[in-house]
Amino acid sequence: MAARTSIVAKRPRIEEQYELSDGLPYLLNRVGFRTFAVFEKQLIAENITVSMWRVIMSLARGGAKRIGDLGKQTSLEPSTVSRAVKALERAGCVVRKRSLIDERVVAVTLTATGRAMVHRVLPTALALEKRIIVDLSAAEVATLKSLLARLNTDVNLQDDL
């Protein structure tokens, strides 16, 4: 009598199920890391950090803001925003003013010195973005930005990540 052989699909080992260089977190990190490594040189020349730059640009686009609102818009923790605002205030780039209506509320505003910094640094940021997307069509750039915005929203909704 012939022996019965069963054909069982061999499951790949767990480490064979994931290729690091193809993983989305890895790819996002690499693009971000390489981009900021280049941009950081300009920021160092201005004696500011990435966090400080985010605060400056948030204020440049939207006027006076509260610390909490700056945190939400820049994706920075309130303590990080507070440290950035203090450093920017020492550098003369921002001023903080208490609300006349509610003294608990402090609004942060960009100064002329801060606006001058935006004018010096923003061209580098824009040129860097152009270099990153040089091989993408306008439609691909729009799709990429839309997908990244969706991913960002989805990740923000998941406390366990």
C-alpha positions in Angstrom: 0.0 0.0 0.0 1.3 3.4 -1.0 2.1 5.9 1.8 -0.1 8.9 1.9 1.6 12.2 1.8 -0.1 15.3 2.7 0.8 18.6 1.2 1.0 21.2 3.8 1.9 24.8 2.9 5.0 25.8 4.8 4.4 29.1 6.6 7.2 31.5 6.3 9.1 32.3 9.5 8.0 35.5 11.2 11.1 37.4 10.2 10.5 36.5 6.6 7.1 38.2 6.6 8.6 41.7 6.9 11.2 43.5 4.8 12.5 46.5 6.8 13.4 48.5 3.7 9.9 48.1 2.4 8.1 48.9 5.7 6.1 52.1 5.7 7.4 53.3 9.1 10.9 52.8 7.8 10.3 54.6 4.5 8.6 57.5 6.2 11.4 57.8 8.7 14.1 57.7 6.1 12.5 60.5 4.0 12.0 62.6 7.1 15.4 62.0 8.6 17.2 62.7 5.3 15.1 65.8 4.7 15.7 67.3 8.1 19.4 66.4 8.1 19.7 68.8 5.1 17.4 71.4 6.4 18.9 71.4 9.9 22.1 72.9 8.5 20.1 76.1 7.6 18.4 76.1 11.0 21.7 75.7 12.8 23.0 78.7 10.9 20.0 80.6 12.3 20.5 79.2 15.8 17.1 77.6 15.9 15.7 74.0 16.2 13.1 72.3 14.0 10.6 72.8 16.8 11.3 76.5 16.8 10.9 76.6 13.1 7.5 74.9 13.2 6.3 77.5 15.8 7.7 80.4 13.7 5.9 79.1 10.5 2.7 78.5 12.4 2.7 82.1 13.6 3.8 83.4 10.2 0.8 81.8 8.5 -1.8 82.4 11.1 -1.0 85.4 13.4 -1.2 85.3 17.2 -1.8 81.9 18.8 -2.1 80.3 22.2 0.5 77.7 23.3 -2.1 74.9 23.1 -3.1 75.9 19.5 0.5 76.0 18.5 1.0 72.5 19.9 -1.9 71.2 17.8 -0.9 72.9 14.6 2.8 71.9 14.9 2.3 68.4 16.3 4.5 69.3 19.3 3.9 68.6 23.0 2.9 71.7 25.0 6.1 71.5 27.0 8.2 71.5 23.7 6.2 74.4 22.4 6.7 76.3 25.6 10.5 75.8 25.5 10.6 76.8 21.8 8.5 80.0 22.5 10.8 80.9 25.4 13.9 80.5 23.2 12.3 82.4 20.4 11.3 85.2 22.8 14.9 85.4 24.1 16.0 85.7 20.4 13.5 88.5 19.8 11.5 86.5 17.3 8.2 86.3 19.2 6.4 88.1 22.0 3.9 86.8 24.5 1.0 88.9 25.6 -1.8 88.2 28.1 -5.3 88.5 26.8 -7.1 91.6 28.0 -10.3 89.5 28.2 -8.9 86.4 30.1 -5.6 86.8 31.9 -5.1 83.1 31.9 -4.7 83.2 28.1 -1.3 84.0 26.6 -1.0 84.8 22.9 2.3 84.4 21.0 3.0 86.7 18.1 5.8 86.9 15.6 7.9 90.0 15.7 9.7 91.7 12.8 12.8 89.8 13.7 10.8 86.5 13.5 9.4 87.6 10.1 12.9 88.4 8.8 13.9 84.8 9.8 11.0 83.4 7.9 12.2 85.4 4.8 15.7 84.0 5.2 14.9 80.4 5.9 11.7 79.7 3.9 13.4 79.8 0.5 15.7 76.9 1.7 12.6 74.9 2.9 10.8 75.5 -0.4 13.9 74.5 -2.4 14.3 71.4 -0.4 10.7 70.3 -0.9 11.2 70.9 -4.7 14.2 68.6 -4.6 12.3 65.9 -2.8 9.4 65.9 -5.3 11.3 66.6 -8.5 10.5 63.2 -10.0 6.8 63.4 -9.1 4.0 64.9 -11.1 1.7 67.5 -9.6 -1.0 64.9 -9.3 1.3 62.5 -7.5 2.4 65.2 -5.1 -1.2 66.0 -4.3 -2.0 62.4 -3.8 1.0 61.8 -1.6 0.2 64.8 0.6 -3.5 63.7 0.8 -2.5 60.2 1.8 0.1 61.4 4.4 -2.5 63.7 5.9 -5.0 60.8 6.1 -2.3 58.6 7.7 -1.5 61.3 10.2 -5.1 61.7 11.2 -5.5 57.9 11.5 -2.4 57.5 13.6 -3.5 60.4 15.9 -6.8 58.6 16.5 -5.0 55.4 17.7 -3.8 55.8 21.2 -2.1 52.4 21.2 0.5 53.2 18.5 
